[in-house]
């Protein structure tokens, strides 16, 4: 019996380092600019269409400092050009406030940027500033990714769209599984509560990332439901067999192999750009 062709394409995004992990967590975790560049190139070659980029300072610590980010972003772009979408993080990690997070994007003008709604709009007193900023992001053609950690976050996202605080098109959603679980562990069942009719029938593309050793099962479940996926050492450094993964690139290769078996086509950077802009 022939397997029917999938009507959607999925996308592999990679998060190679995150804000908190060091090379003590995994010896291949990229920290210096040179290491980050090499890892992005390897992940691009493995099949990633977008990279979620965390700059580090001279001590190897997470940084939203303009200089650290410009140096990292420039070095990566010089190495990969437009062959992978480079997304800057605005993650606060308890160190930065919304004005600093917004200023980073205004100063660096990346092709894409990620924003945790609960950080950028912690309460309604931030709505006016957030509306102005996020519509500026859209006007500049920056691909915004809104990071959502719970069903309540998803409901709030749709409410902010309805209010006009957030633009209604040309952006992306990331559903995070396991961030607030004990020991940062997620399972594929954690995805189910997020998948409301409102989300699944919306035109906006969505992706999933997952903490812990069941990351791959979570991501494959998301792909089967029509979502994109984000893989990488930021969330998990174990492979699908439960052993320590060799590299971020190997994690991508493993996901790509399963998607091939499931007849799920994958976007490259250029087709992913077109898909995001056509929403």
N, C-alpha and C positions, 0 to 999 in steps of 0.2 A: 504493500500500500504506500502510495506516495505521501510524503509530508507536505502539507500546503505551505506555500511561501509566506513568511511573516510580512505583515503590512506595515510594520514600524522598524525603524533602526534605533539601536541603542548607542550610547556613547560611553567610553571609558575616560574618566577623569582621574588624575593621580594626585595624592597629597603626600609628598615624599618625606616631610619632616615634622610638620606641626610646630606647636609653640613650646611644648613641655619636654619632649624627649631629647636625649643626648646620645652620643655614641656609646655610652655605657649601657643603654637600652638595646642598641644594635650597632655593631661596628661599621655597618654600611650606611647608617643614617647620615644624610648630607647636612653639614653645618656651615662650612666655609663657603664663600662664593664659588670657588673652583669646584668644590664637591657638589654644590647645588647645580651648577651648570652641567657638569658631567652626568649627573643623575637625570636631569630633565632631558638631555639628549638621548640617553639610554631608554627612558620611558617613552619618549616620542617614537623612537625606532621600534619599541615593543608594541605600540598601538594606541597610546594615549592621545586623545584629541585636545585635552586641556590639562594644565597643571595648576594646582592650588599652591601658591608660593608664599612661604613664610621667610622673611629676611631674618638674619641673626646679626647681633652686634659683634664686636671684636672678642668678647668673652664667650661667644656662642649662644647667647641668650636671645629669646624672642624680642623683636624690635619693630616698632612702628615709626621709628625715627626716619625723617625724610631722607637723610643722607644714606643710611643703611639700605633703605628700600630702592632708592634711585640706583645705587651701585649694583645691587643684586639684579634688579629689573633690566638695567642696561646690559649687563654681562650676559644674562640669559637671552635677551632679544638679539644680541649680536651673534649668539651661537645658533639660534633656531629660527630667526626671522619670523615668518608667519606660519611656519609648519606645525606649530602647536599654539593653542590659545593660552596666553599667560595671564593668570588671574591672581591679583594681590589680595591677601587677607587683610581684614581690619580687626581681627580678633583682639579683644581687650585684655584677656588673661588677668583681670583684676588690676591692671596697671594703667589703662588708658580710658579716657572719657570720650563721649560722642564728638565733641569738637575736634579732638586730636585725630579720631578715626576718620572723620570727614575731611579734615585738612590733608591727611595723607593722600587721599584720592585726588583732591584738587591740585596738589603739587606734583604728583607723579603721572596722572592721566594714563593709567594702564588700559589695555584693551578690555579687561574684565576685572571685577572686584566682588568679593563676598562680604555680606553684611548679616550678622545675627540680629534679627529684629528686636529681640529682648535686650540687646546691648545698645543699638542705635535709637530705639524708641522705648526706653525703660518704663515710661509712664506717659500719660496724655499731655503733660506739660512740654513734651518734646515734639508734639505733632506738627506744629507750624514750621519749625526748623527742618524737620525730617521731610515734610512735603516739598519744601523749596529745594533741599539737597537732592532727593531722589529724582525729582523731575529734571534737575540740572544734569544728573548722571545720565538720564535717558537722552536729553538734548545733546550731550557730548558724544553719544554713541557708545558709551561704556556699557558692557554687558553686566548687568547686576544679577547677583545670585543671592536670594534671600534664604538664610539658614533658619530652619524650624526644628525645634527639639521635642515638640509634643503636639498632641491633637489640639490643645488650646492655642498653640502657636499657629497652627494651620487655620483655625477658625478666625483668629485675629488677622492673619494675612488677608483672607478674603474680605474681612470687614474693612481693612485699610484700603484695599482696592476699591471697594464700593464707595468709600468716603472720598476717594480721589487723592488720598495721602500718597499712595504708591501708584506709579504708572501701571496701566493695565496690559502692557504688551512689551515684547522685546526683553524679557528677563527669564530667569531660571529659578527653580526651587530646589533646595537640598534638605531632605528629611534625614535627621540624625537619629540613629538607633543606639541605645545603650549608654548615652552620655551620663545619665543620672541613675543608672543601675549600680548595684554593689559590684565592686571590682571591674567596672567598665565592661560588662559582658552583655552582649545582645544575642538574640535568636531571631530566626526568620519570622516567627509568630509576632514579633514586635512591630512588624511592618503593617499588619492587618488593620489596626485601629486608624492608621493614617489614611487608608485608601477609601475615603468617602466618595460618594457619587459626585459630589461637587469637585473634588480633586481630579477624579478620573475622567470627568467630562469637560474640564477646563482646557483651554487651548495651550496654557503654559506648560512647558516641559518640566519634568521633575526628576530628581536623582535621589539616590540613597547612599549613605555611608554608614558603617557599622563598627562599633568597638568590639574587640575581643576575638578569640580564635574561631568563632562561627561567622566571621565576616563574609567569607566566600558564599556560604549558603544564603545569607541575607541578600547579597548582591545578585546572585542568580535568580532568586525569587523576585527581586525588583525588575530585572530584565524581562522575565516572563510576563510581568504585569505591564510592560510597556515603558518602564522607567530607564533612566540613565544610571550609571553607577560611579562611585568614587572609591578608589582602592588606594592603599598605601600605608606606610609606616606611621603616619600621624595617628591612625586609628588602631592598627594591628600589625604585628610583624611575624605572625604565624601563618604558615601556608595551609592549604586545604586539607593536608594530611595530619595537621597538628604539630608539625615540626617547625623549627625556626626558618623563616623564608630566607633565601639567598640575597634578594634585592627587591627593590620596588619594581624594577623591570620584570623580574620573574613573576611577581604577583599579577602583573598585567597580562603576561603571556598565559598564565594559568586561566585567568578569567576569559581571555580571548579564545582559548582552546574549547572551553565549555560552551561559549556562545556559538562557536562554529558547529559543535555537535547538535545544538538546539536549533540550528538554522536561523539564528538571530544575526542580521547584518549589523555592522558597526560604522558609525560616522568617523571620518577623519576630520581634521580641524576645519577645512574649508566647507565641507558639507554640513558640519555642526553649526558653523557661523550662519549659513543660509537657513538652516532649520530654525535657529533662534530668531533670526530677523523676519521670518515669515509668519510668526505667531500673531 
